[in-house]
Amino acid sequence: MIASRKDFKKSLLALSIVSLSAPMMAQVEITQDSELDEIIVTGMKSSIDSAQNIKRNADTVKDVITASDIGALPDKSVTEALQRVAGVTVERFADTSDPNHFADEGSGVLIRGLDRVRSEINGRDSFSANPNGGLNFEDISPELLGSVEVVKNQTADLIAGGIAGTVNLITRKPFDANDRIIMLSTKASYGDFREEISPSYSGLFSDRWETGVGEFGLLLSATQTEFKSRGDGIGVANFYSRGSAAGLDAGPVTNQPAGSVVYMPGQFSLRTADNDRERKGIASSLQWKNANENVITTLEYIKSDATLVWRERVVGTQEQGFRSDVYGHSDIAAGTTAIFDKDGFFISGTLTADTMHTLLSSRFNRAQDIVEDVSFKLELLPTDELKVDLDYQHIESTQRVQNYGVNGRAFRQVTDATLDLSGNLPKVAYINPRFTAPISVKGSNSIDEADIHLGTASDQNVDSEGTEDAFKFNADYGLDRGLFKSIKSGIFYSDKELIIRDTEYSNWGALNRPWTAGESVTSSPANAPGEWERVDFYDFYKGKNVLGGNTNFYFPLMSSAENFTEFTRRTCANGTNQAEFGGADGKGSQRDINCYHSQMDLPDRVSGTPFAPHHVTSTNEVRAEGYVRVDIADDEADLPWRGNLGLRFVNYQLESSGFTLLPTSATSGSAAVRAIFNSKYPNIAALVSSDAGSVEKIKGTDYSTVLPSINVAVNLTDEIVTRVGISKGLYFPNLSQTRNSKIAIINSTNVPQDSQKPLQENPALPNYNPVVDVTDVQLTGSARNPFLEPEESLNMDFSTEWYFAKSGSLTASLFRKDIDNLFRDRVFKMDVKNPATGAVEKFNLNGPSNDGSGSIQGIEIAYNQFYDFLPGLWSGLGLQLNYTYIDQQNMNDKAAVDSGVLFDSAGNQLEDARNGFRQFTNLPLPGYSDQNYNIVGMYEYNDISARLAYTWRSEYLITRRDSNEFAPVYSKDVGSLDFTFFYTINDNFKVGLEATNLLDTETETQVQLNQAGDRTDSLNFITDKRYAISLRANF
């Protein structure tokens, strides 16, 4: 399972700097808050000391991961390392809207149960061309950073945007170290499932020189990381109610007792995928300061290039999520008996696909994200009291995605299978040998049918680009006037432009029609062997005996999916691609009566590209912010205290250009069918347009607010600090959500003359059965929302922190966030108009809106200590524990909307239609686990350093509406265990052994069945245990 996610291009990956490490491990000198002295970190013990000193002296609630020598953690990315921080969890599904694809490593960060996280690089804005417009932490190698800050509340000088918190990635600078540094690292990683070795390399050079015009410093760093893994999945999807009673999803299964209700799985599947990830990056920094050290300049250039390629094969039935009769339904095989539980849910038995075909899918996905970040900072100290910073940043980013799939189709007569859901793992056995050794037979209409043939295909292309220019000015004036210690003020301005070119899944279509004579036979393995390959699933799911004896399946060539346009051209030419229709996208979809074409060969595309004009949107975001902050303290009080209070003004404006895409056809079928539709629904038919649409520029949200903040820390004793933080925060929508884009779709059902017989519109055939009516007309579609406003939150923290040793602390934090203007995808009725005909109809359009409010509260407890008071070897023992409990209150959405602006800038109330098609209400926020904890055992003595880390989180909602099953999908509780061991050979060299996923963790999902919240088990996923050996050099 693979896949590809949020705040700087999450891909700025490869900066290159000394390695990151969980609150421990460090070896280089770094500078943190201006209030803090320079901190020297030299190992795990000193790293804990450094991290707790930073936390203790911070101006709000903060946790820190400090740097160590290159590659000091087994964690492969910043995301993986961040999960060790109290209150932080990571997402294991790279695209949460598609939980059928499991990620081989963490793909998104949540703080205290919320994914509303702002990411920064060196305290600056972050931006990229990916759909979320933010930083993919998983694209960043730990080797490239000096430290990472997790800020959980707000101060007035922080840029707005993180309701959950802010993650600030800090790169090394040449002035951070007094001496020359040369670091080199190499690592070889091995996955036990993929059974391949992946190399990684990184290096860093840093030095500083005194000259006659001041001191110069130069840092150059680079990294290249490869990682290969494999993931397998098995399971079922939605269950459907079956029986003869009205209101059930489908009719009774074979031999079902009269009056009873049973629940049958609509889909079961096997999936395996190979993932190849490559990260390349460089980071450079040039610094200068004058002899008086009151002028410092820093010029930085950072580039990251992250690529993820996955190749997936899937065997399984493919059922639509909200209607069990779209492609048919499963049934109990004749002459067999199935077992159901006491509630009527299928447990085991032999299933026949009935009218539902099994697909044999080959899918290729390549996603590349590139970010280039140039920044310049000027620091001035005109007087001893005044410090001024001027900062400019320019970002250029691109994202390119090729996502192609070719599906073989197996006819129902060969796909009978036994399915056993009684154990911990589903078991599937295909019992018909013709499924793996297909032949051709006579179909029900005396038409030649192949057991397996080329069925459908789809290609998605993305080529997006983003730019940002940002400016910051900050002034800090020191005061010596009683309680007032300093006053800070500044401004921030950013201008972002995101151009998205995305075909999405608009070109899904048929390669061959199973009901048309000759088409399926021509493309079968027997007649077109060059289009197929056999793949043996003998070691599927690590050989855990989940398959029967038929494990050697036919798949369309993976090279066909990878070279999709060449495949469609070749099969058009050789006659194995003959469908006369296809393409879900009305504009410019398939028009060739002979074959299916890729996006590159469709007639309405911009020359030389796969994109039609309506696939392109441009969105501009401008933000202007200003703040004032006052720092106060009383060191002479009986209980010394310090704090800060301030106000931050924020203005946020959006503008977007895009399309409203009207349907090109009101119904499928012949001219006679269209005539029936036009006569019965003339106004709906008048919405049809052959025009690709026109660009419309919308002036969207213009939002302003003021964000107050106050933070106070009191020293109860020399060892105990109590801290209070209260602030108002914002979280901004990403520029993909705010595009001006609408797609209107008309669906309907053709009713044949004899409903008991298959449809046949050819009057020359003896089984002629024409369409006589068109019913079940559904006006649907999707939209984005340039009128989205930011989410708002009142953040409250109360913590007590006991620092009882140099490398020992116990802290407890209570927190609460009251959130308003939540982003939620909704289905609402909205007018869609054809300007050419004047026809107007209400469509159910699915899209984002500001809807709902609620609160989240909880407690974090963290304990860190090295037991250096023990004698001898025992003094190297250490332990880290942290636990977070979170409670969401009133966060569940309502069954209806009282009022509010959704898509209509005029404020017109829109009718609620969210509860259809398994779009349930009363769901928690995605990503919210009510509990998570970390247990880390440490050992550091002389030349030996080791760590054993266990991470666990409770169940959570992955997505409100899965892109395949169209229902909410949850992850069950999941935990993982990692180990690392390092031995220092001498002052210059260190070797290490690393192991991750030692428990061979399985990730299990569930699908919600109904509004009451009942769930059924869905998919199980497993991936590699990973082992690595590394060598590091430091000079």
Order of alpha helices (4+ residues) and beta strands (2+ residues): beta-beta-beta-alpha-beta-alpha-beta-beta-beta-beta-beta-beta-beta-beta-beta-beta-beta-beta-beta-beta-beta-beta-beta-beta-beta-beta-beta-beta-beta-beta-alpha-beta-alpha-beta-alpha-alpha-beta-beta-beta-alpha-alpha-beta-beta-beta-beta-beta-beta-beta-beta-beta-beta-beta-beta-beta-beta-beta-beta-beta-beta-beta
